[in-house]
Amino acid sequence: NTAETATGMAYALGGGISTPGDVTIANTTISANRADIGGGLRLSGGMQHVSSISDSTVSGNIAAVSTGGLWNKTALTISNSTLAFNLTLHGSGLRGAAVYTATPLTLESSIIAGNGGSDGANDLAGGPAATASGADNLVFKSSLMLPMSTTTGVCPKLDVLADNGGPTPT
């Protein structure tokens, strides 16, 4: 999927999914999507909305300006999921190639690694009001302060998406 710039809009938003409300994503692969901001997903509802991603893969998405994987502005929980190989072409690493969040983020048993941008790798980033909580995660590079129970700086040696059995590529 490719998001196109709408009349009166400066940027194309959310190549795979763009929503201003609550969203629940489970057992899903979101890959090969393109947009200016939020190549795979753009969740923009604000703190009054609650979103979750569980048992899912976000991989191979591309953003021209900001955050190839997931651009977020909701109360978000990511659990048992992998965000890898997403790319930001021309933006700043301050926006994270895999995840940018402007709001609190809870990570549980997830991998965020192998993402890149025009200024190098930065898998996870956050705005001034962003916080991260959770445990048992592997985040390779983050400009957002992570809890001590989250492992950082370790390469998980992931491979590209493939048919490993099951309903979606993993």
C-alpha positions as CSV (number, residue, x, y, z in Angstrom):
1,N,0.0,0.0,0.0
2,T,1.1,3.5,-0.6
3,A,-0.4,6.6,1.0
4,E,-0.8,9.6,-1.4
5,T,-1.0,13.2,-0.3
6,A,-4.6,14.4,-0.1
7,T,-5.7,17.8,-1.3
8,G,-4.7,20.4,1.3
9,M,-2.4,18.0,3.1
10,A,1.4,18.5,3.4
11,Y,2.2,14.8,3.8
12,A,0.9,11.4,3.0
13,L,0.1,9.7,6.3
14,G,0.1,6.0,7.3
15,G,0.8,3.8,4.3
16,G,-0.8,0.6,5.8
17,I,-3.1,2.1,8.5
18,S,-3.8,5.7,9.5
19,T,-6.4,6.2,12.2
20,P,-7.4,8.9,14.7
21,G,-9.2,6.4,17.0
22,D,-8.5,3.3,19.1
23,V,-6.9,0.4,17.3
24,T,-6.2,-3.2,18.2
25,I,-3.9,-5.2,16.0
26,A,-3.3,-8.8,16.7
27,N,-1.7,-11.7,14.9
28,T,-0.9,-9.5,11.9
29,T,2.0,-8.7,9.6
30,I,2.2,-5.1,8.3
31,S,4.9,-4.9,5.6
32,A,5.8,-3.3,2.3
33,N,3.8,-0.1,2.9
34,R,4.9,3.5,2.0
35,A,4.0,7.0,3.2
36,D,5.7,10.3,4.0
37,I,5.0,9.8,7.8
38,G,4.3,6.4,9.4
39,G,5.1,4.1,6.5
40,G,3.4,1.1,8.1
41,L,1.1,2.8,10.6
42,R,0.1,6.2,11.9
43,L,-2.0,6.3,15.1
44,S,-3.0,9.9,15.8
45,G,-5.8,9.8,18.3
46,G,-4.2,11.4,21.3
47,M,-4.1,10.2,24.9
48,Q,-7.8,9.7,25.1
49,H,-7.4,6.8,22.7
50,V,-5.9,3.4,23.6
51,S,-4.2,1.2,21.0
52,S,-2.4,-2.1,21.2
53,I,-0.3,-4.3,18.9
54,S,0.2,-7.9,19.9
55,D,1.7,-11.0,18.4
56,S,2.4,-9.0,15.2
57,T,5.3,-8.1,12.9
58,V,5.9,-4.6,11.4
59,S,8.6,-4.9,8.8
60,G,9.8,-3.6,5.5
61,N,7.8,-0.3,5.6
62,I,9.2,2.9,4.2
63,A,8.6,6.5,5.1
64,A,10.0,9.4,3.1
65,V,10.1,11.9,6.1
66,S,9.4,10.3,9.5
67,T,9.2,6.8,10.9
68,G,9.1,3.9,8.5
69,G,7.3,1.5,10.9
70,L,4.9,3.1,13.4
71,W,4.3,6.8,14.2
72,N,2.2,7.0,17.3
73,K,0.2,9.5,19.3
74,T,-2.1,7.3,21.4
75,A,-1.7,5.4,24.7
76,L,0.0,2.3,23.1
77,T,1.0,-1.1,24.2
78,I,3.2,-3.3,22.0
79,S,3.5,-6.9,23.2
80,N,5.1,-10.1,21.8
81,S,5.8,-8.3,18.5
82,T,8.7,-7.6,16.2
83,L,9.4,-4.3,14.4
84,A,12.4,-4.7,12.1
85,F,13.8,-3.6,8.7
86,N,11.7,-0.4,8.5
87,L,13.3,2.6,6.8
88,T,13.1,6.4,6.9
89,L,14.6,7.9,3.8
90,H,15.1,11.6,4.4
91,G,14.0,12.3,8.0
92,S,15.9,12.7,11.2
93,G,16.8,9.8,13.4
94,L,15.1,11.8,16.2
95,R,11.9,10.4,14.9
96,G,12.9,6.7,15.1
97,A,13.0,4.4,12.0
98,A,10.7,1.8,13.6
99,V,8.8,3.6,16.3
100,Y,8.2,7.2,17.1
101,T,5.8,7.9,20.0
102,A,4.7,11.3,21.3
103,T,2.9,9.6,24.2
104,P,3.5,6.9,26.8
105,L,4.5,3.5,25.4
106,T,4.4,0.1,27.1
107,L,6.6,-2.6,25.6
108,E,6.3,-6.2,26.6
109,S,8.4,-9.1,25.2
110,S,9.1,-7.4,21.9
111,I,12.0,-6.8,19.5
112,I,12.7,-3.5,17.9
113,A,15.9,-3.7,15.9
114,G,17.5,-3.6,12.4
115,N,15.7,-0.4,11.3
116,G,17.4,2.4,9.6
117,G,17.3,6.0,8.5
118,S,19.2,8.5,6.4
119,D,21.3,9.4,9.5
120,G,21.8,5.8,10.6
121,A,20.0,3.4,12.8
122,N,17.5,4.6,15.5
123,D,14.9,2.0,16.2
124,L,12.9,3.9,18.8
125,A,12.4,7.6,19.5
126,G,10.0,9.7,21.5
127,G,8.8,13.3,21.8
128,P,9.1,15.4,25.0
129,A,6.0,13.8,26.7
130,A,6.9,10.2,25.7
131,T,7.8,7.6,28.3
132,A,8.5,3.9,28.0
133,S,7.7,1.1,30.4
134,G,7.6,-2.7,30.3
135,A,9.9,-5.6,30.5
136,D,11.7,-8.4,28.6
137,N,12.3,-6.5,25.4
138,L,15.2,-6.2,23.0
139,V,15.6,-2.7,21.6
140,F,18.8,-2.3,19.6
141,K,19.1,1.5,19.5
142,S,16.8,4.1,21.2
143,S,16.9,7.8,21.9
144,L,14.0,7.3,24.3
145,M,14.9,6.4,27.9
146,L,14.0,2.7,28.4
147,P,13.4,0.8,31.7
148,M,16.3,-1.2,33.1
149,S,14.4,-4.4,32.4
150,T,14.7,-3.8,28.7
151,T,17.8,-5.0,27.0
152,T,19.4,-2.5,24.6
153,G,22.4,-2.5,22.3
154,V,22.2,-6.2,21.5
155,C,21.7,-7.2,17.8
156,P,19.0,-10.0,17.7
157,K,20.4,-11.3,14.3
158,L,17.0,-11.2,12.6
159,D,16.3,-12.4,9.1
160,V,13.9,-10.9,6.6
161,L,10.2,-11.9,6.5
162,A,9.6,-15.4,5.3
163,D,7.0,-18.1,5.3
164,N,7.8,-20.0,8.4
165,G,4.4,-21.6,8.7
166,G,1.3,-20.0,10.0
167,P,-1.1,-17.5,8.4
168,T,1.4,-14.6,7.9
169,P,5.1,-14.2,7.1
170,T,7.3,-13.9,10.2
